[in-house]
């Protein structure tokens, strides 16, 4: 059972995906963390983020390993735990530029597909292009949405030292960059189920997605 959960930042993707995977005994993969990890590596190694050719040339160098236990997902780069540093504002502000480089997307997409293929009991994969590009044959595709205001309030609670207004502006800018990039843009798959989380509590979103997965399982 492969479940693809896509949507822009701040819609509750990570919290929902982890909880659903844990509840249903599935593996879990945060694909955004992988793009953050490669961005962190680029920044840490002095790669010019504004030079796509430099980013492309370095795309194959870092070794990124994702742990898929929903109760405690991990991510390392070259053996270093980067779970905390990849969530900084510096990385957040640069991840769109790095992830727009085709060579980066090809590298990370290949990694994501191999992880999904090796998940024996099934997996919940969350990101921005899972249902459209990474795993177009996923058993169930879900696209989470929410108003910019609701997303900014949630995301500013996650990111240290950020206020709601600036977070909202950053999210809208990120949406525009992710939706307009040439390679694997943020988009809803034609066969995805859209869930608007604006007025829903996290528990309600989780319940909704679990129900969708169980209905899909029953129909197989």
C-alpha positions as CSV (number, residue, x, y, z in Angstrom):
1,X,0.0,0.0,0.0
2,X,1.6,3.2,-1.1
3,X,-0.1,6.5,0.0
4,X,1.1,9.8,-1.5
5,X,0.2,12.9,0.4
6,X,1.0,16.2,-1.3
7,X,0.3,19.8,-0.7
8,X,2.0,23.1,0.1
9,X,3.8,23.9,3.3
10,X,1.7,24.4,6.5
11,X,-1.2,22.2,5.5
12,X,-0.4,19.6,8.1
13,X,1.3,17.1,5.8
14,X,4.0,15.9,8.1
15,X,1.9,15.6,11.3
16,X,-0.9,13.9,9.4
17,X,1.4,11.5,7.4
18,X,3.4,10.4,10.5
19,X,0.2,9.8,12.5
20,X,-1.5,7.9,9.7
21,X,1.5,5.7,9.1
22,X,1.9,4.9,12.8
23,X,-1.8,4.1,13.2
24,X,-1.8,1.8,10.1
25,X,1.6,0.1,10.6
26,X,3.1,1.7,7.5
27,X,6.5,3.2,6.9
28,X,6.8,7.0,6.5
29,X,8.9,9.2,4.3
30,X,9.3,13.0,4.6
31,X,10.5,13.9,1.1
32,X,10.8,17.6,2.0
33,X,13.4,16.7,4.6
34,X,15.5,15.2,1.9
35,X,15.5,18.4,-0.1
36,X,16.2,20.4,3.0
37,X,19.1,18.0,3.7
38,X,20.7,18.4,0.4
39,X,20.2,22.2,0.7
40,X,21.8,22.2,4.1
41,X,24.8,20.2,2.6
42,X,25.1,22.8,-0.2
43,X,25.1,25.7,2.2
44,X,27.5,24.0,4.6
45,X,30.0,23.2,1.8
46,X,30.0,26.7,0.3
47,X,28.1,25.8,-2.9
48,X,26.6,28.9,-4.6
49,X,22.9,28.3,-4.3
50,X,22.2,30.9,-7.0
51,X,24.3,29.1,-9.5
52,X,22.3,26.1,-10.8
53,X,25.3,24.6,-12.6
54,X,27.3,24.5,-9.4
55,X,24.3,23.0,-7.5
56,X,23.9,20.4,-10.3
57,X,27.5,19.5,-10.3
58,X,27.4,18.8,-6.5
59,X,24.0,17.0,-6.4
60,X,25.5,13.5,-6.4
61,X,28.0,14.1,-3.6
62,X,26.1,14.0,-0.3
63,X,24.9,10.6,1.1
64,X,21.4,11.1,2.4
65,X,19.8,8.4,4.5
66,X,16.2,8.6,5.7
67,X,14.9,6.5,8.5
68,X,11.2,5.5,7.8
69,X,9.9,4.7,11.3
70,X,6.9,7.1,11.8
71,X,7.4,7.1,15.5
72,X,10.9,8.5,15.1
73,X,11.9,9.4,11.6
74,X,15.6,10.2,11.1
75,X,17.7,11.9,8.4
76,X,21.4,12.0,8.1
77,X,23.8,13.5,5.6
78,X,27.2,11.8,5.3
79,X,26.5,10.1,8.7
80,X,25.6,13.4,10.4
81,X,22.2,13.8,12.1
82,X,20.7,16.9,10.4
83,X,17.1,16.7,11.7
84,X,17.4,20.0,13.6
85,X,19.7,22.1,11.3
86,X,17.6,21.5,8.2
87,X,14.6,23.3,9.9
88,X,16.4,26.6,10.2
89,X,15.1,29.7,8.4
90,X,18.3,29.8,6.4
91,X,17.7,26.4,4.9
92,X,13.9,27.2,4.5
93,X,14.8,30.3,2.4
94,X,17.1,28.4,0.1
95,X,15.4,25.0,-0.4
96,X,13.2,26.1,-3.4
97,X,16.2,27.3,-5.4
98,X,18.1,24.0,-4.8
99,X,15.1,21.8,-5.3
100,X,14.3,23.5,-8.7
101,X,17.6,22.2,-10.2
102,X,16.7,19.1,-12.4
103,X,19.8,17.2,-11.3
104,X,18.8,17.5,-7.7
105,X,15.3,16.4,-8.3
106,X,16.5,13.4,-10.4
107,X,18.8,12.3,-7.6
108,X,16.3,12.7,-4.8
109,X,13.4,11.2,-6.8
110,X,15.5,8.1,-7.4
111,X,16.2,7.9,-3.7
112,X,12.5,8.3,-2.9
113,X,11.4,5.6,-5.3
114,X,13.9,3.1,-3.9
115,X,12.7,3.7,-0.4
116,X,9.1,3.3,-1.4
117,X,9.9,0.1,-3.3
118,X,11.6,-1.5,-0.3
119,X,8.9,-0.7,2.2
120,X,7.5,-4.2,2.8
121,X,4.3,-3.3,4.6
122,X,3.6,-0.2,2.6
123,X,4.5,3.5,3.1
124,X,3.0,7.0,3.5
125,X,5.1,9.4,1.4
126,X,4.6,13.1,1.8
127,X,5.8,15.9,-0.4
128,X,4.9,18.2,-3.3
129,X,5.2,16.0,-6.4
130,X,4.7,12.5,-5.1
131,X,1.4,11.7,-6.8
132,X,2.3,13.4,-10.0
133,X,6.0,12.6,-10.5
134,X,7.7,10.4,-7.9
135,X,5.0,7.7,-7.4
136,X,2.4,8.3,-10.1
137,X,1.1,4.7,-9.5
138,X,0.5,5.2,-5.8
139,X,-2.5,3.3,-4.5
140,X,-4.0,6.4,-2.9
141,X,-3.2,10.1,-3.6
142,X,-4.2,12.8,-1.2
143,X,-3.7,16.6,-1.7
144,X,-3.9,18.7,1.4
145,X,-4.8,22.4,1.2
146,X,-5.5,25.2,3.6
147,X,-5.8,29.0,3.6
148,X,-2.5,31.0,3.6
149,X,-3.5,32.4,7.0
150,X,-4.0,29.0,8.6
151,X,-0.8,27.7,7.1
152,X,1.2,30.7,8.3
153,X,-0.1,30.3,11.8
154,X,0.9,26.6,11.9
155,X,4.3,27.1,10.3
156,X,5.3,30.0,12.4
157,X,4.6,27.7,15.4
158,X,7.1,25.2,13.9
159,X,9.9,27.6,12.9
160,X,11.8,29.3,15.7
161,X,11.9,33.0,15.7
162,X,9.3,33.7,13.0
163,X,6.2,35.9,13.0
164,X,2.9,35.0,11.3
165,X,3.0,37.8,8.8
166,X,6.5,37.2,7.5
167,X,5.8,33.5,7.5
168,X,2.7,34.0,5.4
169,X,4.7,36.1,2.9
170,X,7.4,33.4,2.7
171,X,4.8,30.6,2.2
172,X,3.2,32.5,-0.7
173,X,6.6,33.1,-2.3
174,X,7.5,29.4,-1.8
175,X,4.2,28.3,-3.3
176,X,4.8,30.5,-6.4
177,X,8.4,29.1,-6.8
178,X,7.3,25.4,-6.3
179,X,4.2,25.7,-8.6
180,X,6.0,27.4,-11.4
181,X,9.3,25.4,-11.6
182,X,9.8,23.5,-14.8
183,X,10.8,20.2,-13.2
184,X,8.1,18.4,-11.1
185,X,6.1,21.4,-10.0
186,X,3.8,21.4,-7.0
187,X,0.5,20.2,-8.5
188,X,-2.5,18.1,-7.6
189,X,-2.7,14.8,-9.4
190,X,-5.8,14.3,-11.5
191,X,-6.8,11.3,-9.4
192,X,-6.0,12.8,-6.0
193,X,-8.5,13.3,-3.2
194,X,-8.4,17.0,-2.0
195,X,-8.8,17.6,1.7
196,X,-9.0,21.3,2.9
197,X,-7.6,21.4,6.4
198,X,-8.3,25.1,7.1
199,X,-11.2,24.4,9.5
200,X,-10.1,21.0,10.7
201,X,-8.2,20.0,13.8
202,X,-5.2,17.7,13.3
203,X,-7.1,14.8,14.8
204,X,-9.9,15.4,12.2
205,X,-7.5,15.4,9.3
206,X,-5.8,12.2,10.5
207,X,-9.2,10.5,10.9
208,X,-10.2,11.6,7.4
209,X,-7.0,10.3,5.8
210,X,-7.1,7.0,7.8
211,X,-10.7,6.5,6.6
212,X,-9.6,7.1,3.0
213,X,-6.7,4.6,3.3
214,X,-9.0,1.9,4.9
215,X,-11.6,2.4,2.2
216,X,-9.0,1.9,-0.4
217,X,-7.6,-1.2,1.3
218,X,-11.1,-2.7,1.5
219,X,-11.7,-2.0,-2.1
220,X,-8.6,-3.8,-3.3
